[in-house]
């Protein structure tokens, strides 16, 4: 079996003004792709995998058109070079937005379909915060998506997708693919699978997979910060018995719709000023305070200084703020050196609409790197340690702190640009507070501009009814 491998993985807020360029992606090509950690599992399958290119970036703004077209051209050239194929596996995210283009995954996947031809089955893996469309469904044969948020089943999901493809090729069985769009699109922070009702809804899926005739059951939350028509929840099923697939897809879609009012934040939330006040007053530590509106892993810019301003105003002590993207501040810290005091303006280095803090800082530590884009500095103002970084990045793992000489366990308050906490930070939070802060991934989604989203969609609209309807893929209909 000759199976081609490719994909592009990024989540793009259409409200984020900062374009993603080639430099923002981690790119693996050709044989290096098969050796990459995300794809090492492919060696477990009895097939010859023929890699092209895979590009992956943290969430952010739209992908520049030139960058996207370059990646797509490389993918298509790679596919052309090694034809024919028995199958194609595409590892995607599903929430990419390209400047001047809606449904970018639809464009990517249909372009790949044109190269591999109509007889080559395509299996796709997705993030549950991706968005699908009929164009995407019509171009593929099998689909699988993450079932956890925070995402701890990435490899498991990729394996399900590849396993279905190998099964189809070994048996000659062409599965049916169908979906049910659900007019609900909520933030991931209100739909974590660690909290109800998402926890119970996603717990149903393994049992659905065990039903005769079902190969994979997927439930998409969708990506709310994409102002485009395909932003919606969805139930997507792959299998061999259309009647069973339709029955279970309709049930799952209806269950998600019925639970729409029950999705709530899994931790205490409040406005930034109140969160900082409560964090200072907390008798237990560390308080992990999430700056949700500027979360770079959700599509935020990552350069806002709202919470830093508030922490200074309320004279907070024992604080780690990790981190604020600010290349000029990082460069200034390296030029000044450890121990230097310097006047800095921190914040708004990428988005001019973001708040700033102008003050005297002391350079506490420097984390150098051969790649200048990976440099970081720890600055101190009063009793607040602020991490600034040369480029957008999250601080979700304990090692992100310890490599900078910081110990989040010993801090009174740890501020991270996050929504729901990562698996490493959640256990140390005593308590976890989420600031409903401003930013391009605003948790108050109803107040975001809506120009292209489908109407009606909950929670933007509330006074409407929903009847679940099956949408069959064009390829399944033709079988």
C-alpha positions as CSV (number, residue, x, y, z in Angstrom):
1,X,0.0,0.0,0.0
2,X,1.3,3.4,-1.0
3,X,-0.1,6.1,1.2
4,X,0.8,9.8,0.8
5,X,1.0,12.1,3.8
6,X,0.6,15.8,4.1
7,X,-1.3,18.5,5.9
8,X,-1.4,22.0,7.4
9,X,-2.3,22.7,11.0
10,X,-3.2,26.1,12.3
11,X,-6.2,27.9,14.0
12,X,-6.8,31.4,12.8
13,X,-8.8,34.1,14.4
14,X,-10.3,36.4,11.7
15,X,-10.2,39.2,14.3
16,X,-6.5,39.0,14.8
17,X,-4.7,41.6,12.6
18,X,-1.3,39.8,12.6
19,X,-0.7,37.6,9.6
20,X,1.0,34.3,9.9
21,X,4.0,34.0,7.5
22,X,6.3,31.1,6.7
23,X,8.6,31.9,9.6
24,X,5.7,31.2,12.0
25,X,5.4,27.6,11.0
26,X,7.3,24.5,12.0
27,X,7.8,22.7,8.7
28,X,8.7,19.0,8.1
29,X,9.4,17.8,4.6
30,X,9.9,14.4,2.9
31,X,11.6,11.8,5.0
32,X,12.0,14.2,7.9
33,X,8.2,14.1,8.2
34,X,8.1,10.4,9.0
35,X,10.7,11.0,11.8
36,X,8.8,13.8,13.4
37,X,7.3,13.0,16.8
38,X,3.7,13.5,15.5
39,X,4.1,11.0,12.7
40,X,6.4,8.3,14.3
41,X,3.4,6.1,14.8
42,X,3.0,5.5,11.1
43,X,5.8,2.9,11.3
44,X,3.2,0.6,13.0
45,X,1.2,0.2,9.8
46,X,1.8,-2.3,6.9
47,X,2.1,0.4,4.3
48,X,4.7,2.5,2.5
49,X,4.2,6.1,3.5
50,X,5.2,8.8,1.0
51,X,5.5,12.2,2.8
52,X,5.3,15.6,1.1
53,X,5.1,18.5,3.5
54,X,3.4,19.3,6.8
55,X,3.3,22.8,8.3
56,X,2.2,23.5,11.8
57,X,1.9,26.8,13.8
58,X,0.3,27.9,17.0
59,X,-3.0,29.6,16.6
60,X,-3.0,33.2,15.5
61,X,-4.2,35.5,12.7
62,X,-4.9,34.7,9.1
63,X,-2.3,33.0,7.0
64,X,-0.8,35.3,4.4
65,X,-2.0,34.3,0.9
66,X,1.6,34.0,-0.4
67,X,2.6,31.7,2.5
68,X,-0.5,29.5,1.9
69,X,0.0,29.3,-1.8
70,X,3.7,28.3,-1.3
71,X,2.8,25.5,1.1
72,X,0.0,24.3,-1.2
73,X,2.2,24.3,-4.3
74,X,4.8,22.3,-2.4
75,X,2.2,19.8,-1.3
76,X,0.8,19.4,-4.8
77,X,4.3,19.0,-6.3
78,X,5.2,16.4,-3.8
79,X,2.0,14.5,-4.6
80,X,2.6,14.7,-8.3
81,X,6.1,13.4,-7.9
82,X,5.2,10.0,-6.4
83,X,1.9,9.1,-8.0
84,X,0.0,6.8,-8.1
85,X,-1.2,6.3,-4.5
86,X,-3.5,3.8,-2.9
87,X,-4.5,6.3,-0.2
88,X,-3.9,9.8,1.2
89,X,-3.7,10.8,4.8
90,X,-4.1,14.5,5.7
91,X,-3.3,15.7,9.2
92,X,-5.2,19.0,9.6
93,X,-6.4,21.4,12.3
94,X,-9.5,22.6,10.5
95,X,-9.7,26.3,11.5
96,X,-7.3,27.9,9.0
97,X,-8.2,31.2,7.5
98,X,-6.2,32.6,4.6
99,X,-6.4,36.3,3.7
100,X,-8.9,36.7,0.9
101,X,-10.1,33.1,1.1
102,X,-12.9,31.4,3.1
103,X,-12.8,27.6,3.7
104,X,-9.1,27.3,3.3
105,X,-9.1,23.6,4.3
106,X,-11.7,23.0,1.6
107,X,-9.3,24.6,-0.9
108,X,-6.3,22.5,0.3
109,X,-8.2,19.2,0.4
110,X,-9.9,19.6,-3.0
111,X,-6.6,20.5,-4.6
112,X,-5.1,17.3,-3.2
113,X,-8.1,15.4,-4.5
114,X,-7.5,16.6,-8.0
115,X,-4.0,15.3,-7.9
116,X,-4.5,11.9,-6.4
117,X,-7.7,11.3,-8.5
118,X,-11.2,10.1,-7.8
119,X,-10.3,6.5,-6.9
120,X,-7.8,7.3,-4.1
121,X,-9.4,7.3,-0.7
122,X,-8.6,10.2,1.6
123,X,-8.7,10.1,5.4
124,X,-8.4,13.2,7.5
125,X,-7.8,13.9,11.1
126,X,-8.9,17.2,12.7
127,X,-8.9,19.2,15.9
128,X,-12.4,19.3,17.5
129,X,-12.1,23.1,17.3
130,X,-11.9,23.0,13.5
131,X,-14.7,23.8,11.1
132,X,-16.0,21.7,8.2
133,X,-18.0,22.4,5.1
134,X,-19.8,20.4,2.5
135,X,-16.9,21.1,0.2
136,X,-14.6,19.3,2.6
137,X,-16.9,16.4,3.2
138,X,-17.4,15.9,-0.5
139,X,-13.7,15.6,-1.1
140,X,-12.8,13.0,1.5
141,X,-13.8,9.5,2.5
142,X,-13.0,9.2,6.3
143,X,-12.8,11.6,9.1
144,X,-11.7,11.6,12.7
145,X,-11.3,14.3,15.3
146,X,-9.9,14.9,18.8
147,X,-12.1,13.9,21.7
148,X,-10.4,15.8,24.4
149,X,-9.9,19.5,25.2
150,X,-7.3,20.1,26.5
151,X,-5.9,17.9,23.7
152,X,-4.4,14.7,25.1
153,X,-5.5,12.3,22.4
154,X,-3.7,13.8,19.3
155,X,-1.8,10.6,18.4
156,X,-4.9,8.5,19.2
157,X,-7.0,10.5,16.8
158,X,-4.3,10.4,14.0
159,X,-4.2,6.6,14.5
160,X,-7.9,6.3,14.1
161,X,-7.8,8.2,10.9
162,X,-4.9,6.1,9.5
163,X,-6.4,2.8,10.7
164,X,-9.6,3.5,8.8
165,X,-7.6,4.2,5.7
166,X,-5.6,1.0,6.0
167,X,-8.7,-1.0,6.8
168,X,-10.5,0.3,3.7
169,X,-7.5,-0.5,1.5
170,X,-7.0,-4.0,2.9
171,X,-10.7,-4.9,2.6
172,X,-11.7,-3.0,-0.4
173,X,-14.6,-1.5,1.5
174,X,-15.5,2.1,0.7
175,X,-17.1,3.6,3.8
176,X,-20.0,6.1,3.9
177,X,-19.3,9.6,5.2
178,X,-22.0,11.9,6.4
179,X,-22.4,14.9,8.7
180,X,-25.0,16.9,10.6
181,X,-24.2,20.6,11.1
182,X,-25.4,21.9,14.5
183,X,-26.1,25.7,14.6
184,X,-24.0,26.2,17.8
185,X,-20.5,27.6,18.1
186,X,-19.1,28.2,21.5
187,X,-15.6,29.0,22.9
188,X,-13.4,26.0,23.8
189,X,-13.3,27.4,27.3
190,X,-17.0,26.7,27.7
191,X,-16.8,23.2,26.0
192,X,-13.8,21.6,27.7
193,X,-14.3,17.8,27.8
194,X,-13.2,17.9,31.5
195,X,-16.4,19.7,32.3
196,X,-20.1,18.9,31.8
197,X,-21.9,18.6,29.5
198,X,-19.1,18.1,27.0
199,X,-17.6,15.5,29.3
200,X,-20.6,13.2,29.0
201,X,-21.2,13.9,25.3
202,X,-17.7,13.0,24.3
203,X,-17.8,9.9,26.7
204,X,-20.4,8.5,24.4
205,X,-18.2,8.3,21.3
206,X,-16.1,5.1,22.1
207,X,-19.3,3.1,22.5
208,X,-20.7,4.5,19.3
209,X,-17.5,3.3,17.5
210,X,-18.3,-0.2,18.8
211,X,-21.7,-0.3,17.0
212,X,-21.6,-2.6,14.0
213,X,-21.3,-0.5,10.9
214,X,-19.7,2.6,12.6
215,X,-16.0,3.1,12.0
216,X,-15.7,6.5,13.6
217,X,-17.9,9.0,15.4
218,X,-16.8,12.6,15.6
219,X,-18.2,15.6,17.4
220,X,-17.0,19.0,16.4
221,X,-17.2,22.0,18.7
222,X,-16.1,24.3,15.9
223,X,-14.0,27.4,16.1
224,X,-16.0,30.4,17.2
225,X,-13.4,33.2,16.4
226,X,-13.6,32.6,12.7
227,X,-16.2,34.9,11.1
228,X,-17.1,32.6,8.2
229,X,-20.2,30.4,7.4
230,X,-18.6,27.1,8.2
231,X,-18.0,28.0,11.8
232,X,-20.4,25.6,13.5
233,X,-20.6,22.5,15.6
234,X,-21.1,19.2,13.8
235,X,-21.6,15.5,14.2
236,X,-19.6,13.5,11.6
237,X,-19.7,9.8,11.1
238,X,-17.8,7.3,9.0
239,X,-18.9,3.6,8.5
240,X,-20.5,1.0,6.4
241,X,-24.2,1.0,7.4
242,X,-25.8,4.2,6.3
243,X,-29.0,3.6,8.3
244,X,-27.0,3.2,11.5
245,X,-24.7,6.2,10.8
246,X,-27.7,8.4,10.1
247,X,-29.6,7.3,13.3
248,X,-26.6,7.8,15.6
249,X,-25.5,11.1,14.0
250,X,-29.0,12.6,14.4
251,X,-29.1,11.5,18.0
252,X,-25.7,13.0,18.8
253,X,-26.4,16.2,17.0
254,X,-29.7,16.6,18.9
255,X,-28.0,15.9,22.2
256,X,-25.5,18.6,21.6
257,X,-28.2,21.0,20.6
258,X,-30.3,20.1,23.7
259,X,-27.3,20.8,25.9
260,X,-26.4,24.2,24.4
261,X,-27.5,26.3,27.4
262,X,-25.6,24.0,29.8
263,X,-22.1,24.8,28.5
264,X,-20.4,26.9,31.2
265,X,-16.9,27.8,32.1
266,X,-15.1,25.2,34.2
267,X,-13.6,27.6,36.6
268,X,-14.5,30.9,38.3
269,X,-14.6,33.8,35.8
270,X,-14.8,37.5,36.3
271,X,-13.6,40.8,34.9
272,X,-9.8,41.4,35.1
273,X,-10.0,43.9,37.9
274,X,-12.0,41.6,40.1
275,X,-9.9,38.5,39.2
276,X,-6.7,40.4,40.3
277,X,-8.4,41.5,43.5
278,X,-9.5,37.9,44.3
279,X,-6.1,36.5,43.4
280,X,-4.4,38.9,45.8
281,X,-6.9,38.1,48.6
282,X,-6.6,34.3,48.1
283,X,-5.4,32.4,51.1
284,X,-4.2,29.5,48.9
285,X,-1.5,29.6,46.3
286,X,-0.5,29.6,43.6
287,X,-3.5,31.3,42.0
288,X,-3.3,30.6,38.3
289,X,-4.9,33.5,36.5
290,X,-5.8,33.0,32.8
291,X,-5.7,36.0,30.5
292,X,-8.3,34.4,28.2
293,X,-8.9,37.2,25.7
294,X,-5.3,37.2,24.6
295,X,-4.6,33.5,24.5
296,X,-2.1,32.8,21.7
297,X,-3.1,29.1,21.5
298,X,-6.7,30.2,20.9
299,X,-5.8,32.7,18.2
300,X,-4.9,35.7,20.4
301,X,-2.1,38.2,19.6
302,X,-0.3,37.6,22.9
303,X,1.0,41.1,23.3
304,X,-1.6,42.7,25.6
305,X,-0.6,44.2,29.0
306,X,-4.0,44.6,30.5
307,X,-3.4,42.3,33.4
308,X,0.1,43.6,34.1
309,X,-1.4,47.1,34.3
310,X,-4.0,45.8,36.8
311,X,-1.5,43.9,38.9
312,X,0.7,47.0,39.2
313,X,-2.3,49.2,40.0
314,X,-3.4,46.8,42.8
315,X,0.2,46.4,44.1
316,X,0.2,42.6,43.7
317,X,3.3,40.7,45.0
318,X,4.8,37.3,44.3
319,X,3.6,37.3,40.8
320,X,4.9,35.7,37.6
321,X,3.4,37.0,34.3
322,X,4.2,34.6,31.5
323,X,4.4,36.0,29.1
324,X,4.0,39.0,26.8
325,X,5.1,38.9,23.3
326,X,7.4,41.9,22.8
327,X,10.4,41.8,20.5
328,X,11.6,45.3,21.1
329,X,11.4,44.8,24.9
330,X,13.3,41.5,24.6
331,X,16.0,43.0,22.4
332,X,16.4,45.9,24.8
333,X,16.8,43.6,27.7
334,X,19.5,41.6,25.9
335,X,21.3,44.8,25.0
336,X,21.2,46.1,28.6
337,X,22.2,42.8,30.2
338,X,21.3,41.1,33.5
339,X,21.0,43.4,36.4
340,X,20.4,46.5,34.3
341,X,17.6,48.9,35.0
342,X,15.9,50.4,32.0
343,X,12.8,52.3,31.0
344,X,10.6,50.2,28.8
345,X,7.2,50.2,27.2
346,X,5.8,46.7,27.3
347,X,2.8,45.6,25.2
348,X,1.3,46.4,21.8
349,X,4.3,45.3,19.9
350,X,2.1,43.6,17.3
351,X,-1.4,45.0,17.6
352,X,-1.4,48.8,18.2
353,X,-4.8,48.6,19.8
354,X,-3.4,46.6,22.7
355,X,-2.7,48.2,26.1
356,X,0.9,49.0,27.2
357,X,2.8,49.5,30.4
358,X,5.5,52.1,30.5
359,X,7.8,51.8,33.6
360,X,11.2,51.1,35.0
361,X,12.1,47.4,34.8
362,X,15.1,45.4,36.0
363,X,16.5,42.7,33.8
364,X,16.4,39.6,36.0
365,X,17.3,36.8,33.6
366,X,18.0,36.2,29.9
367,X,17.3,33.1,27.9
368,X,19.4,33.2,24.8
369,X,19.0,31.0,21.7
370,X,20.7,30.4,18.4
371,X,17.4,31.4,16.9
372,X,16.9,35.0,17.8
373,X,13.1,34.5,17.5
374,X,13.3,32.2,20.5
375,X,14.9,34.6,22.9
376,X,13.2,35.4,26.2
377,X,13.8,37.8,29.1
378,X,12.6,38.0,32.6
379,X,11.9,41.5,33.8
380,X,11.1,42.7,37.3
381,X,8.9,45.5,38.3
382,X,8.2,45.8,42.0
383,X,7.4,42.2,43.1
384,X,6.2,41.1,39.7
385,X,8.4,39.0,37.3
386,X,7.3,39.5,33.7
387,X,8.4,37.2,30.9
388,X,8.8,38.9,27.5
389,X,9.4,36.9,24.4
390,X,10.7,37.7,20.9
391,X,7.8,35.9,19.3
392,X,4.3,34.6,20.1
393,X,4.3,31.5,22.2
394,X,2.4,29.9,25.1
395,X,3.6,29.1,28.7
396,X,1.6,26.0,29.4
397,X,4.3,23.6,30.7
398,X,6.2,23.7,34.0
399,X,9.4,23.5,31.9
400,X,8.5,26.8,30.2
401,X,9.0,28.4,33.7
402,X,11.9,26.4,35.1
403,X,14.0,27.0,32.1
404,X,13.8,30.7,32.9
405,X,14.7,30.1,36.6
406,X,11.1,30.6,37.7
407,X,9.1,28.3,40.0
408,X,5.3,28.6,39.5
409,X,4.7,26.3,42.5
410,X,6.2,29.0,44.8
411,X,4.5,32.0,43.3
412,X,1.5,33.6,44.8
413,X,0.0,34.4,41.5
414,X,0.8,33.0,38.1
415,X,-0.6,34.8,35.1
416,X,-0.7,32.9,31.8
417,X,-2.3,33.8,28.5
418,X,-4.6,30.9,28.3
419,X,-8.2,29.8,28.4
420,X,-8.8,26.5,30.1
421,X,-5.5,25.4,31.7
422,X,-3.1,23.0,30.3
423,X,-2.8,19.5,31.8
424,X,0.5,20.6,33.6
425,X,-0.8,23.9,35.0
426,X,-4.3,22.8,36.1
427,X,-3.1,20.5,39.0
428,X,-1.1,23.3,40.6
429,X,-3.8,26.0,40.5
430,X,-5.2,26.9,43.9
431,X,-7.5,28.2,42.6
432,X,-7.8,28.7,38.9
433,X,-9.4,32.0,37.9
434,X,-10.2,33.1,34.3
435,X,-10.2,36.8,33.5
436,X,-12.7,37.7,30.8
437,X,-10.3,40.0,29.3
438,X,-10.4,41.9,26.1
439,X,-8.7,40.6,22.9
440,X,-9.3,38.9,19.6
441,X,-10.4,35.7,21.3
442,X,-12.9,37.5,23.5
443,X,-15.0,35.0,25.6
444,X,-18.0,37.3,25.2
445,X,-18.4,36.0,21.6
446,X,-21.8,37.7,21.2
447,X,-20.2,41.1,21.2
448,X,-17.8,40.2,18.4
449,X,-18.6,41.5,14.9
450,X,-20.5,39.0,12.9
451,X,-20.6,39.5,9.1
452,X,-20.1,36.0,7.6
453,X,-21.3,33.5,10.2
454,X,-24.5,31.6,9.4
455,X,-27.7,33.1,10.8
456,X,-29.2,31.8,13.1
457,X,-26.4,30.4,15.2
458,X,-26.5,30.0,19.0
459,X,-25.4,31.9,21.2
460,X,-25.5,34.9,18.8
461,X,-29.2,34.0,18.2
462,X,-31.4,32.3,20.7
463,X,-35.1,32.4,19.5
464,X,-35.1,29.7,16.9
465,X,-35.6,26.0,16.5
466,X,-33.4,23.3,15.1
467,X,-34.2,20.1,13.3
468,X,-31.1,17.9,12.7
469,X,-30.6,17.0,9.0
470,X,-28.3,14.5,7.4
471,X,-25.8,15.7,4.8
472,X,-24.2,12.9,2.8
473,X,-20.8,13.3,1.1
474,X,-20.9,13.4,-2.7
475,X,-18.5,10.5,-2.9
476,X,-20.7,8.4,-0.6
477,X,-23.8,9.3,-2.6
478,X,-22.0,8.1,-5.8
479,X,-21.0,4.7,-4.4
